[in-house]
Amino acid sequence: MTLAIIDTSTANIASVRFALERLGVEPVLAGEPRQAEGATRLILPGVGAAGPAMARLDASGWADALRRETRPVLGVCLGMQLLFEHSDESDCAGLGLIPGRVVRLDPGADGPWPHMGWNTLETVREEPLMAGVAEGAHAYFVHGFHVPQGPHTSVRTRYGGPVTAIVRNGHIAGCQFHPERSGAVGAQILRNFVRAKQ
């Protein structure tokens, strides 16, 4: 099994790589789709703003490639948000792999903006990434925009209302939180992705 990390030139690539290496996986860093031809699954990481990240995916050919992708894909943080049709951050189109829109997070009385810290995971519907993860386990979030709970939400958290924590549309999945920074819980989620049949 070979796993490729899509090079979005964002700050969490190294931490995702190290988290995978701790699981015994040696990922390939793929700046272009051809560099991931031998991979059986893909991770799309991301930290920062949607506009520049989408511009890089467009320029590298990854945007078009991902729209045709049949291998399992996991988006992480901004990478998850890029899976959707549109982001209000930068007012830009996303990859359109999952229906929905990324909007600015309104924390209400729950805390400051952006959301930074540990929050519980609540299963909405069966999610393979949660195998072996206890209900109510904590994961680490850092984000100012989010996807409201919708038909493709499989796990949610709450911060000023329900927030999509894990989303799934067939072979495409995403985590709003950072599994690579979420200790044993995050390691189990990454392990589940690495070992998943789909």
C-alpha positions as semicolon CSV with decimal commas, in nm:
position;residue;x (nm);y (nm);z (nm)
1;M;0,000;0,000;0,000
2;T;0,134;0,342;-0,099
3;L;-0,021;0,663;0,023
4;A;0,035;1,004;-0,136
5;I;0,008;1,341;0,036
6;I;-0,101;1,607;-0,211
7;D;0,142;1,899;-0,187
8;T;-0,066;2,208;-0,113
9;S;0,240;2,396;0,022
10;T;0,065;2,448;0,356
11;A;0,192;2,421;0,709
12;N;0,047;2,086;0,815
13;I;0,211;1,868;0,549
14;A;0,509;1,781;0,769
15;S;0,294;1,696;1,071
16;V;0,067;1,474;0,857
17;R;0,374;1,299;0,717
18;F;0,520;1,241;1,065
19;A;0,187;1,108;1,194
20;L;0,173;0,857;0,908
21;E;0,535;0,756;0,960
22;R;0,454;0,679;1,324
23;L;0,197;0,432;1,187
24;G;0,461;0,267;0,970
25;V;0,351;0,437;0,647
26;E;0,607;0,610;0,423
27;P;0,397;0,854;0,219
28;V;0,490;1,008;-0,114
29;L;0,466;1,388;-0,142
30;A;0,295;1,454;-0,474
31;G;0,315;1,802;-0,621
32;E;0,156;1,677;-0,943
33;P;-0,093;1,395;-1,010
34;R;0,165;1,186;-1,200
35;Q;0,375;1,166;-0,882
36;A;0,090;0,977;-0,711
37;E;0,022;0,727;-0,989
38;G;0,133;0,434;-0,775
39;A;-0,059;0,537;-0,463
40;T;-0,365;0,348;-0,348
41;R;-0,508;0,641;-0,148
42;L;-0,460;1,018;-0,116
43;I;-0,455;1,275;0,163
44;L;-0,534;1,639;0,087
45;P;-0,397;1,850;0,376
46;G;-0,436;2,221;0,421
47;V;-0,393;2,517;0,653
48;G;-0,466;2,876;0,551
49;A;-0,705;3,033;0,303
50;A;-0,918;2,855;0,045
51;G;-0,839;3,085;-0,248
52;P;-0,461;3,036;-0,262
53;A;-0,495;2,662;-0,193
54;M;-0,742;2,617;-0,481
55;A;-0,518;2,825;-0,709
56;R;-0,231;2,585;-0,636
57;L;-0,450;2,279;-0,699
58;D;-0,564;2,429;-1,029
59;A;-0,208;2,516;-1,138
60;S;-0,067;2,174;-1,051
61;G;-0,343;1,981;-1,225
62;W;-0,465;1,832;-0,899
63;A;-0,805;2,005;-0,911
64;D;-0,905;1,833;-1,236
65;A;-0,744;1,505;-1,128
66;L;-0,932;1,497;-0,798
67;R;-1,262;1,556;-0,975
68;R;-1,199;1,231;-1,165
69;E;-1,048;1,042;-0,871
70;T;-1,173;0,695;-0,777
71;R;-0,918;0,615;-0,504
72;P;-1,000;0,690;-0,138
73;V;-0,932;1,055;-0,056
74;L;-0,908;1,215;0,290
75;G;-0,917;1,593;0,324
76;V;-0,776;1,742;0,645
77;C;-0,887;2,081;0,787
78;L;-0,874;2,323;0,490
79;G;-0,832;2,013;0,274
80;M;-1,176;1,898;0,390
81;Q;-1,329;2,237;0,309
82;L;-1,183;2,230;-0,042
83;L;-1,385;1,915;-0,114
84;F;-1,706;2,122;-0,119
85;E;-1,863;2,328;-0,395
86;H;-1,791;2,677;-0,265
87;S;-1,612;2,856;0,019
88;D;-1,718;3,193;0,155
89;E;-1,354;3,233;0,257
90;S;-1,201;3,400;-0,051
91;D;-1,545;3,358;-0,217
92;C;-1,408;3,082;-0,438
93;A;-1,524;2,759;-0,598
94;G;-1,403;2,436;-0,442
95;L;-1,352;2,093;-0,592
96;G;-1,723;2,012;-0,589
97;L;-1,670;1,653;-0,471
98;I;-1,927;1,696;-0,193
99;P;-2,240;1,914;-0,217
100;G;-2,240;2,210;0,019
101;R;-2,086;2,542;0,113
102;V;-1,816;2,648;0,358
103;V;-1,930;2,945;0,569
104;R;-1,781;3,164;0,840
105;L;-1,804;3,007;1,183
106;D;-2,021;3,193;1,434
107;P;-1,902;3,076;1,778
108;G;-2,186;3,245;1,966
109;A;-2,137;3,205;2,339
110;D;-1,909;2,903;2,301
111;G;-1,587;3,098;2,270
112;P;-1,365;3,315;2,050
113;W;-1,324;3,317;1,675
114;P;-1,147;3,127;1,528
115;H;-1,217;2,797;1,697
116;M;-0,894;2,659;1,845
117;G;-0,895;2,369;2,088
118;W;-1,020;2,025;2,180
119;N;-1,381;1,932;2,113
120;T;-1,581;1,612;2,135
121;L;-1,677;1,396;1,838
122;E;-2,040;1,290;1,810
123;T;-2,136;1,025;1,554
124;V;-2,432;1,115;1,335
125;R;-2,423;0,807;1,111
126;E;-2,192;0,512;1,065
127;E;-1,841;0,626;0,980
128;P;-1,553;0,385;0,907
129;L;-1,295;0,639;1,022
130;M;-1,441;0,617;1,374
131;A;-1,381;0,243;1,419
132;G;-1,220;0,193;1,759
133;V;-1,279;0,557;1,861
134;A;-1,499;0,610;2,166
135;E;-1,810;0,824;2,135
136;G;-1,733;1,166;2,282
137;A;-1,358;1,135;2,220
138;H;-1,175;1,465;2,178
139;A;-1,001;1,594;1,864
140;Y;-0,805;1,913;1,803
141;F;-0,964;2,186;1,589
142;V;-0,820;2,506;1,440
143;H;-1,058;2,682;1,199
144;G;-1,252;3,001;1,138
145;F;-1,479;2,862;0,865
146;H;-1,684;2,545;0,872
147;V;-1,941;2,330;0,697
148;P;-2,281;2,329;0,871
149;Q;-2,419;1,985;0,948
150;G;-2,579;1,838;0,637
151;P;-2,667;1,510;0,465
152;H;-2,301;1,411;0,421
153;T;-2,203;1,483;0,782
154;S;-2,111;1,158;0,957
155;V;-1,955;1,305;1,274
156;R;-2,017;1,645;1,428
157;T;-1,891;1,866;1,705
158;R;-2,048;2,177;1,857
159;Y;-1,911;2,528;1,858
160;G;-2,179;2,794;1,833
161;G;-2,403;2,519;1,693
162;P;-2,341;2,189;1,512
163;V;-2,020;2,179;1,307
164;T;-1,929;1,905;1,061
165;A;-1,628;1,720;1,206
166;I;-1,615;1,433;0,955
167;V;-1,784;1,430;0,617
168;R;-1,822;1,145;0,370
169;N;-1,944;1,104;0,014
170;G;-1,856;0,750;-0,094
171;H;-1,478;0,719;-0,128
172;I;-1,429;1,088;-0,043
173;A;-1,398;1,180;0,326
174;G;-1,273;1,473;0,526
175;C;-1,188;1,576;0,882
176;Q;-1,235;1,937;0,993
177;F;-1,007;1,869;1,291
178;H;-0,639;1,778;1,273
179;P;-0,600;1,401;1,325
180;E;-0,223;1,446;1,311
181;R;-0,247;1,667;1,622
182;S;-0,516;1,471;1,805
183;G;-0,307;1,215;1,991
184;A;-0,424;0,855;2,008
185;V;-0,769;0,945;1,871
186;G;-0,622;1,103;1,560
187;A;-0,377;0,818;1,515
188;Q;-0,665;0,569;1,517
189;I;-0,857;0,773;1,260
190;L;-0,553;0,785;1,030
191;R;-0,495;0,414;1,087
192;N;-0,855;0,347;0,984
193;F;-0,806;0,545;0,664
194;V;-0,484;0,364;0,582
195;R;-0,643;0,023;0,640
196;A;-0,986;0,091;0,489
197;K;-1,102;-0,135;0,208
198;Q;-1,252;0,163;0,028
